[in-house]
Amino acid sequence: MAQLSLQEAMQQFLQKSKLKTGIQAAQIESVWEKLMGVTIAKYTSSIKIVGHTLFITSEVAPLKSELMYQKETIMERINEELGEKLITEVVIR
């Protein structure tokens, strides 16, 4: 049996468990301001992942419109930050 480092063992565990999505959702919330900027983060009320869909909620209509135009950019930035192509769709509410 091959020996694994703790990091490798944790990565294998996360790949096989349902915790991975929750951890990635927490990562997105923690870096949202860095990825999208202070203003967008300030007026975004929630961000969550369900399956491969990122749901972004805001009560500000002009921001919703702007986010609609930036869906592709948002997906690219989030996936780059996570290091894999997890998000395939963005829904603005």
PEPE-V962106 format. One line per field, one symbol per residue. ss: DSSP state (~ for helix, > for strand, _ for the rest). phi: phi as a letter, one per 30 degrees, with the letter a starting at -180 (. if undefined). A space follows every 50 residues. Layout:
ss->???
phi->???
This chain:
ss->_____~~~~~~~~~~~__~~~~~~~~~~~~~~~~~~_~~~~~___>>>>> __>>>>>___~~~~~~~~~_~~~~~~~~~~~~______>>>>_
phi->.ddcdedddddddddccddeddddddddddcedddcjdddddccdabbcb iccccccbcceddedddddcedddedddddddiadcdcbbccc
